Amino acid sequence: AQKVTQAQTEISVVEKEDVTLDCVYETRDTTYYLFWYKQPPSGELVFLIRRNSFDEQNEISGRYSWNFQKSTSSFNFTITASQVVDSAVYFCALSEGRNTPLVFGKGTRLSVIA
Amino acid sequence: DTEVTQTPKHLVMGMTNKKSLKCEQHMGHRAMYWYKQKAKKPPELMFVYSYEKLSINESVPSRFSPECPNSSLLNLHLHALQPEDSALYLCASSQDHWGSTEAFFGQGTRLTVV
């Protein structure tokens, strides 16, 4: 069975600090997809990134970066120079492919203090 | 346009009422989803429609009745709900059925059952 663990329930940082959100996953499939979503107080889940199991390249998008390591089954998310607008709940999610529902981790609530 | 529109944004209903939640997307996506999210919890999958046909029902009580009138619309009919059904109901769509494509979420309907 697939499983996603986000061990950090809540993180609080001061603006401009860097912060890393951890995500560890379990799956028996060799083909799978990993996602990060952001949920601000408004409620909408905002898609941030999708990564498939065959692409271990790290990705950077502005202040956001993702580190995918199959050896440790981790897909961590780093925000550089955090801003107050980054305050939200961040979910890591896993799908084992076609016709398989997305499984979400429990989420990490990030608070960035000015 | 990567927008999923949900109406209403807020809904208060009595346990004997009948109401409907609506979801609309114009991205040409062929998969649509209903999720339920309780406070401080991750979203939980309720239903999946793929090409306008119900493909997954995650053992949801019959007081929740989904409907997909066409490829752009998804409804969730509510009847005889219980107070514990109060939650944020999220609609999502994706180009294809989970895994290889990301899902886009609406802002949700905050439902309160009194």
Contacts between the chains, C-beta under 8 A, distances in Angstrom:
chain1	res1	chain2	res2	distance
A	32	B	99	7.9
A	33	B	99	5.3
A	33	B	100	6.5
A	35	B	102	6.5
A	37	B	105	7.7
A	42	B	107	5.9
A	43	B	88	5.7
A	43	B	90	7.6
A	43	B	107	5.3
A	43	B	108	4.3
A	43	B	110	7.2
A	44	B	105	5.7
A	44	B	106	6.6
A	44	B	107	4.2
A	44	B	108	6.7
A	45	B	43	7.0
A	45	B	90	6.6
A	45	B	92	7.4
A	45	B	105	3.9
A	46	B	105	7.6
A	47	B	102	4.8
A	47	B	103	7.0
A	47	B	104	6.2
A	47	B	105	7.7
A	50	B	101	7.7
A	50	B	102	4.8
A	52	B	100	7.4
A	91	B	42	5.9
A	91	B	43	7.8
A	95	B	98	5.0
A	95	B	99	4.4
A	96	B	99	7.0
A	97	B	98	7.7
A	97	B	99	4.1
A	97	B	100	7.0
A	98	B	96	7.7
A	98	B	97	6.1
A	98	B	98	7.0
A	98	B	99	5.2
A	98	B	100	7.1
A	99	B	50	7.9
A	99	B	55	7.1
A	99	B	56	7.9
A	99	B	97	5.6
A	99	B	98	6.9
A	99	B	99	7.8
A	100	B	98	5.8
A	100	B	99	6.0
A	101	B	45	4.7
A	101	B	48	7.0
A	101	B	56	6.4
A	101	B	58	7.4
A	101	B	98	6.3
A	102	B	45	7.1
A	102	B	98	5.7
A	102	B	103	6.9
A	104	B	42	3.8
A	104	B	43	5.8
A	105	B	42	6.6
A	106	B	41	7.3
A	106	B	42	5.6
A	107	B	42	5.6
